[in-house]
Amino acid sequence: MRYSKTAAKGLRLARGLRVEDVARKARLSAQGLRAIERGAVPSAETLGKLAVALKVSVSVFFVPGRGSP
């Protein structure tokens, strides 16, 4: 499995949320969330916070790919 660099932004947009809304719910800075949406790889803790804020499983941030069994 590998991290999907587009998942966070896609989920946010699909829900009609602003960066600031998700950042507040996830207790992240808006700048940090924007960096993630541009491709920065977040920590496991940050992914957990985003999953809670977006009401999804952490697994939605990953896609099959190089490195999977």
C-alpha positions in Angstrom: 0.0 0.0 0.0 1.1 3.5 -0.6 -0.1 6.9 0.5 -2.5 8.7 -1.9 -1.4 12.3 -2.3 -4.8 13.3 -3.7 -7.1 11.6 -1.1 -7.3 14.4 1.5 -8.1 17.1 -1.0 -10.6 14.9 -2.9 -12.5 14.0 0.3 -12.6 17.6 1.4 -13.9 18.9 -1.9 -16.4 16.1 -2.2 -17.8 17.2 1.2 -17.9 20.9 0.2 -15.5 21.9 3.0 -13.0 24.7 3.1 -9.4 24.0 4.1 -9.9 26.0 7.2 -13.0 23.9 8.2 -11.1 20.6 8.0 -8.0 22.0 9.6 -10.0 23.3 12.6 -11.8 19.9 13.0 -8.5 18.0 12.7 -6.6 20.5 15.0 -4.1 21.2 12.3 -3.0 24.5 10.8 -4.5 25.5 7.5 -1.0 25.8 6.1 -0.2 22.2 7.2 -3.3 20.9 5.5 -2.5 22.8 2.3 1.0 21.2 2.3 -0.6 17.7 2.7 -3.0 18.5 -0.2 0.0 19.5 -2.3 1.7 16.2 -1.7 3.5 16.3 1.7 3.3 12.9 3.4 1.7 13.4 6.9 2.5 11.4 10.0 0.3 8.6 11.2 -1.0 10.8 13.9 -2.0 13.5 11.4 -3.7 11.0 9.1 -5.7 9.8 12.1 -6.8 13.4 12.9 -7.7 13.9 9.2 -9.7 10.7 9.2 -11.7 11.8 12.2 -12.3 15.2 10.8 -13.5 13.8 7.5 -15.4 10.9 9.1 -13.5 8.2 7.2 -11.2 5.3 7.9 -7.5 6.0 7.7 -7.4 3.3 5.0 -9.0 5.6 2.5 -5.7 7.6 2.4 -3.9 4.5 0.9 -4.0 2.8 -2.5 -2.6 -0.5 -3.7 0.8 0.0 -5.2 4.5 -0.5 -4.9 5.4 -1.9 -1.5 2.2 -3.9 -1.1 2.5 -7.7 -0.5 
